[in-house]
Amino acid sequence: MISKKALEEFKKIYKEEFGSDISDEEALEKATNLLNLFRVIYKPIRKDWIKDKEDTKKAVDEAAERLAEIMIAQIELERATKENE
């Protein structure tokens, strides 16, 4: 249940963002939909997800570093080839 105070605050924010007033009924529907959306998409972060994320970040960083090394080697090879022509 959304309190009257919260509903009034929602209506105020809605007017600031969209430039129009909405009825209590419309505000209640929109606020409820917004809260339901947050309930669906918000999930607490589990410790094993953090570990997986850290492992993934490390792997991506290592891959990016290796790619940079390969690109530098390619540039050096191209320079050396041009100098020998």
C-alpha positions as CSV (number, residue, x, y, z in Angstrom):
1,M,0.0,0.0,0.0
2,I,1.3,3.5,-0.9
3,S,0.7,6.2,1.7
4,K,-1.0,9.4,0.8
5,K,2.2,11.3,1.5
6,A,4.2,9.1,-0.9
7,L,1.5,9.4,-3.5
8,E,1.6,13.2,-3.3
9,E,5.4,13.1,-3.6
10,F,5.0,10.9,-6.7
11,K,2.6,13.3,-8.2
12,K,4.9,16.2,-7.5
13,I,7.9,14.4,-9.1
14,Y,5.7,13.3,-12.1
15,K,4.7,16.9,-12.7
16,E,8.3,18.1,-12.5
17,E,9.4,15.4,-15.0
18,F,6.5,15.4,-17.4
19,G,4.9,18.9,-17.0
20,S,1.4,17.7,-16.3
21,D,-0.8,16.8,-13.3
22,I,-2.2,13.3,-12.9
23,S,-5.1,12.1,-10.8
24,D,-4.7,10.2,-7.6
25,E,-5.9,7.1,-9.4
26,E,-3.5,7.5,-12.2
27,A,-0.7,8.3,-9.8
28,L,-1.5,5.2,-7.7
29,E,-1.5,3.0,-10.8
30,K,1.8,4.4,-12.1
31,A,3.5,4.3,-8.7
32,T,2.3,0.8,-8.1
33,N,3.6,-0.2,-11.6
34,L,7.0,1.4,-10.8
35,L,7.3,-0.4,-7.5
36,N,6.4,-3.7,-9.1
37,L,9.1,-3.1,-11.7
38,F,11.6,-2.5,-9.0
39,R,10.5,-5.7,-7.2
40,V,11.0,-7.7,-10.4
41,I,14.4,-6.3,-11.4
42,Y,16.0,-5.8,-8.0
43,K,17.7,-8.8,-6.6
44,P,20.1,-8.8,-3.6
45,I,23.7,-9.6,-4.7
46,R,24.8,-13.0,-3.6
47,K,28.4,-13.6,-2.5
48,D,29.0,-16.1,-5.3
49,W,27.9,-13.6,-7.9
50,I,30.5,-11.2,-6.6
51,K,33.2,-13.9,-6.9
52,D,32.0,-14.7,-10.4
53,K,32.1,-11.0,-11.3
54,E,35.6,-10.6,-10.0
55,D,36.7,-13.6,-12.0
56,T,35.0,-12.3,-15.1
57,K,36.6,-8.8,-14.7
58,K,40.0,-10.4,-14.2
59,A,39.6,-12.5,-17.3
60,V,38.4,-9.5,-19.4
61,D,41.3,-7.3,-18.1
62,E,43.8,-10.1,-19.0
63,A,42.2,-10.4,-22.5
64,A,42.3,-6.7,-23.0
65,E,46.0,-6.6,-21.9
66,R,46.8,-9.4,-24.3
67,L,44.9,-7.8,-27.1
68,A,46.9,-4.5,-26.5
69,E,50.1,-6.5,-26.6
70,I,49.1,-8.1,-30.0
71,M,48.1,-4.7,-31.4
72,I,51.4,-3.1,-30.4
73,A,53.3,-6.1,-31.9
74,Q,51.3,-5.6,-35.1
75,I,52.1,-1.9,-35.3
76,E,55.8,-2.6,-34.6
77,L,55.8,-5.2,-37.4
78,E,54.2,-2.8,-39.8
79,R,56.7,-0.1,-39.0
80,A,59.6,-2.5,-39.4
81,T,58.2,-3.7,-42.8
82,K,57.8,-0.1,-44.0
83,E,61.4,0.7,-42.9
84,N,62.7,-2.3,-44.9
85,E,60.9,-1.4,-48.1
